[in-house]
Amino acid sequence: MTSPVREQRLDRWLWCARLVKTRSSAVRLIAEGKVRVNGIRAQKPSRLVHQGDVVTAMVVGRPEVLRVAAIAARPGPPATALALYEDLTPEPAPTLDSGLAKATRERGRGRPSATAAGSMPFAPAES
């Protein structure tokens, strides 16, 4: 599915590589300043990308660092989209919660169930 073409519009490449669902969402991502090519913020969706360029994009709140491996003539299946780039995204930093164990409690030691709460005697209201 890749062609001998060596360059492609950035918005079209993001769409063919399946980083975004539509080409217009790729245009929006570029207009919001969330895409860089070789470390320089992309100003226009018509910016050309070439094989070997490094594209950095903030997609769905997480950074994606990709090296352009190929140019596609049109969007294709997921396997073809994966062949368009080499993923250089670093592993996410460990979060504060990742090292903590989940809190556990013994069975029957938590909040009472609705049936147990209904059978509990209540203290008479003081007058």
ABEGO torsion letter per residue (X at the ends): XBBABABBBAAAAAAAAGABABAAAAAAAAAAGABBBGGBBBABAABBBBBGBBBBBBBGGBBBBBBBABBBABBBBAAAAAAABBBABBBBBBBAAAABBBBBBBBGABBBBAAAAAABBBBBBBX
